[in-house]
Amino acid sequence: MTVKVARKNLQTDIYDYVWSRDKGDGEYAGKLDRIKVDKDEGYEVIFFIQTLMNKHGLKTANDVHKIEDALHSSKLSSIVMRDDLEEEIESIFSL
C-alpha cells in the first residue's frame, strides 16, 4: 500500500511553501524539472517526501516531518538534485 502525503501533513507553521510555480521558475524545463527539487514549492516537496517514504516503507507523520526537516536542514541547503537529496537523506536516516 502506498502512502499519500498531503499538504496538511507538512509543517507549514515552520516552513513556507508556494503552491504554484514560483517566480524563479520559467516554463516547464523537461528533464530538469524531473531531476531537481525546488524546496519552497509545496507540491515538489510533497512528491519528494512521498516517493522516498514509499521507496522505504515509511508510513507515519513523524517520518514526513523527519524527511521535511532534513530537506530544509543547513547541511542540505545547497543540494537541489533529486538523486543527491535522496542519497543524503537515506544516509542521515540509515535507510
Secondary structure, 3 states (H helix, E strand, C coil): CCCCCCHHHCCCCCCCCECCCCCCCCCCCCHHHHHECCCCEHHHHHHHHHHHHHHHCCCCHHHHHHHHHHHCCHHHCCCCEHHHHHHHHHHHCCC
